[in-house]
Structure formats: C-alpha cells, structure tokens
Amino acid sequence: MTIKAILIGAGVRGANVYAPYARNHPDQLKFAAVAEPDPIRRSSFAEDYDIPKEHVYEDWREVLRKPRFADAVWICTQDRMHYEVAMLALQQGYHVLLEKPISPSPYECLQLEEAARRSNRLLTICHVLRYTPFWSGIHEVVANGDIGKVVDIQLRENIGYAHMAHSYVRGNWNNSVSASPLILAKSCHDLDLISWLMGDKCTRLTSFGSLFHFTKEQAPEGATERCSDGCPHVKTCCYVDQRYYMGEGRRHAQHFSEDLSDQTIRKQLPNTPYGRCVYHCDNDVVDHQNVNLQFGNGATASFSLSAFTHDSSRMVQISGTRGEIRGNMAKQTFTVYSFADGGSTEVQVEDRGREGTDRMLREFCNQVEFFTGSSLTSVSASLQSHMMAFAAEESRLNAGQCMELGQFIDRYRAVVKKHGLYCTV
Ligand SMILES: NC(=O)c1ccc[n+]([C@@H]2O[C@H](COP(=O)([O-])OP(=O)(O)OC[C@H]3O[C@@H](n4cnc5c(N)ncnc54)[C@H](O)[C@@H]3O)[C@@H](O)[C@H]2O)c1
C-alpha cells in the first residue's frame, strides 16, 4: 500500500531531509498535499512532488479543516507551532509524524500524549538518532546483556563552535522564549538516548550551565552589529559569518537562501539574522550545560553539552557490571570491552547519512499500513526525555536544585487533569 501523507512546513527538515523518501520509495509514500506560507518553498515542493493545485495550501489550518483525505500528517514547522497542528491532525483522525521537540511546554507534551492515546492514532516523534546504525548498534549490545547491567552512562554532546553560532546564537533556536531552551531543542535527543539505553525511568536530576560567551559584554572592542558593517575583527574573529556559510557550513545557508553559490550567499547574508555579530544577537540560550541523573535502580548518568568544540559530535561511555562500551559518533565506531575475557571488539558502522532517517520513515509507513499502535519513538517513549529536559532547565535556573522527576511530572499532570485537553484553533 502507498501511504498518502500531508506535509505541513516545507522547510529544511520537511522538504529537504524527509520528503526525498517519497521520491526514493514511491511504492511506500506519496504526498497528497502541502501547507507552506513561503511561496517559493510551496511551489517548488508542489512541483517536485506532483501535488494537485487544489491541495496546495498556504497555512496548516486550511488543510486540516477539510475532512480527512490522507493517511498521515508530517509536521515539520517550528517548535512553537507543533502543538496546535498535532492536536488538530489527531482530532481529524490522521496518524502523525512530528518533529522534535513535541512542544516547548510540558503541559502541551502531556496533552499530546493523552490525545494520541484517546484518538488511537500514531504520534511518532522524530528522534532519528535511535534509528541510526551507531545508536541502534550500541542499544543492541546493551539489550543483549553483553556488558551486564548498566551502572553508569556518560554522554557528551560537542555542538561545535560554528554550528552553535549558526543555530543557537544567530539562528532559529537562539531564544528560549521564541523557540526552546537548548537542553530541549538540541538535547532532548541525548536525554532520549540515555533513557532508552538505561531502560529505566529517571528519578532525580540536577543541572548547571549558563550563557558564558555569546553576550554583549564579551564583544571585542569596536565589534559592529553585523560582520559586514566594516567590523575591525573580520580577519581574526572565529565566528565571522562568511567563513562558515561559504565553507564547511554551506548547507546551512539553505536557512536563508535557495541558491548556495558563493555569489548569492555573499549578497544575501548581510540582510539576514545570520549576518549578525555573535556578540550582538537576541540570544539567551546556554552555551554549556551539565545534567546529572539518577535512575530507578540506582544507576546514574551524566550528560554535558558544550558549544566550545572544534567539531560536532557525540561521545559515549557506558559502564556495565560485565563490560564497557566507548563510542564516538563522528567516527561511527564503538568498542565493546569484556571484563570476562579481557578482550575488546571494535565495531565500525556503515552510515552514509540517510540510514537513520530512512529507517524511521520506513517504519512509520509500515506502522501506518499495519497499525500496531506503538513505535520506537512514540510520544509516550519521548515524553520521558522531554520531562527530563524541562526538569533540568528548572534545576539550572534554580542554582542546581535537585529535581524529583516523579513529583515534577505529577505537578504538570495534575494541571492537565484539572483543565482537560484543549485545542485553541
Ligand atoms: N529531528 C531532528 O534531528 C531535527 C533537526 C533539526 C531541526 N528539527 C526540528 O524541525 C522543525 C523544523 O525545523 P526546520 O529547520 O525545517 O525549520 P524551517 O524554518 O526551515 O521550516 C519550517 C517551515 O514551516 C513553515 N511554516 C511557518 N508557518 C506555517 C504555517 N502556518 N503553515 C504551514 N507551514 C508553516 C515555514 O515557512 C518553514 O518553511 C523544528 O521544530 C526543529 O526543532 C529536528
């Protein structure tokens, strides 16, 4: 069966990362409609995926107000627009594939989980890392019991100084009010991996962190508001705009330009948020943060994220009672050490970049076709990591206060129970 899907938000994730699956697997997936306010993105998506004129919409409300005419809705809008769209899609009887985070509000996350349960529809969250050969390979070793019981996990996320400047200082996720706190926006993936690998519920946590560097106070003498304003530091500043977008970060220029040539980037950049000085932005999200976690059986984990790394990668160390795993995602390798025989096995995984995404989308299409009611990254599975992220942020803002996760979740559940499910459309 070919699944018919509606894409809401034909941006970088929706159109560029996920939609090509339909082109590569026309027997499994076809787009029946698109909703996208940007006229260039809208028309190019409609043309690329052969969508009839009557099903090309400017706004998600127009398409979701119609009686259901497809199997699933893919929601790839910005963080603060997930909740209302997902609520209405579920109410209309669609299965839903929703970009992470579920929502930047703990109330809305709980409401969406409840709504998915009541409507008996899939609500799959795009925790794409779980589907990658690297993380699914590590999970398999842990689940097989090869390292005994997990006692401790350390996970480090190296955001990369240039990626930090792009997404979390100048870009869409730089502000906790307009988007989400960094621990949710970037690291709900990491907290999700920790809770998945641990196979147990987090009971308490503490967190520290701050915005250390990307502030006006740290600006070098005479730094201008934009790199192109004749800033005296363009030759020495490591965050100068053109260096990244015309170099290793070229693909990220798709956030402000359809054409990724040097000439167009040079012309467009000064007029976009990405041309701003990193010390003169409206950012408030942290650039470094640690979280210490304890789980139901007494096992512990620690997670740290930092902007100040030369590359973007994740490093993991998992200590078990009979062995250990150490892995480096950038190198796509992990080593399993056995205490029983003192040996070690290095595993090199094959990942050309789309493996995790393709597996997630293939499983989603299969689940829509043979509806089984649950997925590897269902909203219920993802809720844990989201509540861990909200609790970590509250701890950080309260000088590292120890948060009891059960009580924290109950506090929000009580409010949702009192006020019930609502949809503001
Ligand atoms: N799973 C992951 O690993 C991962 C990675 C990056 C981003 N994300 C998440 O993906 C989501 C989208 O990110 P992106 O980089 O594609 O952003 P984007 O801004 O490129 O895309 C969002 C699109 O939504 C459209 N939109 C705005 N209002 C709309 C409306 N009323 N109706 C329909 N569409 C509307 C925008 O015009 C835009 O094209 C975010 O929530 C982000 O946090 C997830």
The ligand as a Tripos MOL2 file, in Angstrom:
@<TRIPOS>MOLECULE
LIG
   44    48     1     0     0
SMALL
NO_CHARGES

@<TRIPOS>ATOM
      1 N1         14.9050   15.6160   14.3440 N.am      1 LIG1
      2 C1         15.9730   16.3880   14.2550 C.2       1 LIG1
      3 O1         17.0990   15.9130   14.4010 O.2       1 LIG1
      4 C2         15.8200   17.8650   13.9650 C.ar      1 LIG1
      5 C3         16.9110   18.6050   13.4660 C.ar      1 LIG1
      6 C4         16.7240   19.9600   13.1860 C.ar      1 LIG1
      7 C5         15.5010   20.5570   13.4130 C.ar      1 LIG1
      8 N2         14.4710   19.8310   13.9300 N.ar      1 LIG1
      9 C6         13.1380   20.4520   14.1860 C.3       1 LIG1
     10 O2         12.4280   20.5000   12.9480 O.3       1 LIG1
     11 C7         11.4900   21.5860   12.9480 C.3       1 LIG1
     12 C8         11.6200   22.3710   11.6510 C.3       1 LIG1
     13 O3         12.9390   22.8500   11.5070 O.3       1 LIG1
     14 P1         13.4610   23.4190   10.0830 P.3       1 LIG1
     15 O4         14.9140   23.6160   10.2150 O.co2     1 LIG1
     16 O5         12.9270   22.5910    8.9710 O.co2     1 LIG1
     17 O6         12.7550   24.8410   10.0800 O.3       1 LIG1
     18 P2         12.2890   25.7030    8.8090 P.3       1 LIG1
     19 O7         12.0430   27.0680    9.3440 O.co2     1 LIG1
     20 O8         13.2500   25.5290    7.6790 O.co2     1 LIG1
     21 O9         10.9040   25.0240    8.3820 O.3       1 LIG1
     22 C9          9.6690   25.3010    8.9970 C.3       1 LIG1
     23 C10         8.6760   25.6100    7.8760 C.3       1 LIG1
     24 O10         7.3870   25.8090    8.4600 O.3       1 LIG1
     25 C11         6.7530   26.7790    7.6420 C.3       1 LIG1
     26 N3          5.5570   27.3780    8.2820 N.ar      1 LIG1
     27 C12         5.5000   28.5130    9.0340 C.ar      1 LIG1
     28 N4          4.2120   28.8180    9.3070 N.ar      1 LIG1
     29 C13         3.4460   27.8500    8.7450 C.ar      1 LIG1
     30 C14         2.0370   27.6400    8.6280 C.ar      1 LIG1
     31 N5          1.1580   28.4970    9.1950 N.pl3     1 LIG1
     32 N6          1.5850   26.5470    7.9470 N.ar      1 LIG1
     33 C15         2.4550   25.6850    7.3760 C.ar      1 LIG1
     34 N7          3.8150   25.8530    7.4140 N.ar      1 LIG1
     35 C16         4.2990   26.9200    8.0870 C.ar      1 LIG1
     36 C17         7.8640   27.8020    7.4270 C.3       1 LIG1
     37 O11         7.5650   28.7110    6.3700 O.3       1 LIG1
     38 C18         9.0340   26.9040    7.1230 C.3       1 LIG1
     39 O12         9.2110   26.6430    5.7460 O.3       1 LIG1
     40 C19        11.7900   22.3910   14.2250 C.3       1 LIG1
     41 O13        10.8450   22.0810   15.2060 O.3       1 LIG1
     42 C20        13.1690   21.8820   14.6460 C.3       1 LIG1
     43 O14        13.3960   21.9740   16.0440 O.3       1 LIG1
     44 C21        14.6100   18.4990   14.1800 C.ar      1 LIG1
@<TRIPOS>BOND
     1     1     2 1
     2     2     3 2
     3     2     4 1
     4     4     5 ar
     5     4    44 ar
     6     5     6 ar
     7     6     7 ar
     8     7     8 ar
     9     8     9 1
    10     8    44 ar
    11     9    10 1
    12     9    42 1
    13    10    11 1
    14    11    12 1
    15    11    40 1
    16    12    13 1
    17    13    14 1
    18    14    15 2
    19    14    16 1
    20    14    17 1
    21    17    18 1
    22    18    19 2
    23    18    20 1
    24    18    21 1
    25    21    22 1
    26    22    23 1
    27    23    24 1
    28    23    38 1
    29    24    25 1
    30    25    26 1
    31    25    36 1
    32    26    27 ar
    33    26    35 ar
    34    27    28 ar
    35    28    29 ar
    36    29    30 ar
    37    29    35 ar
    38    30    31 1
    39    30    32 ar
    40    32    33 ar
    41    33    34 ar
    42    34    35 ar
    43    36    37 1
    44    36    38 1
    45    38    39 1
    46    40    41 1
    47    40    42 1
    48    42    43 1
@<TRIPOS>SUBSTRUCTURE
     1 LIG1         1 GROUP 0 **** ****
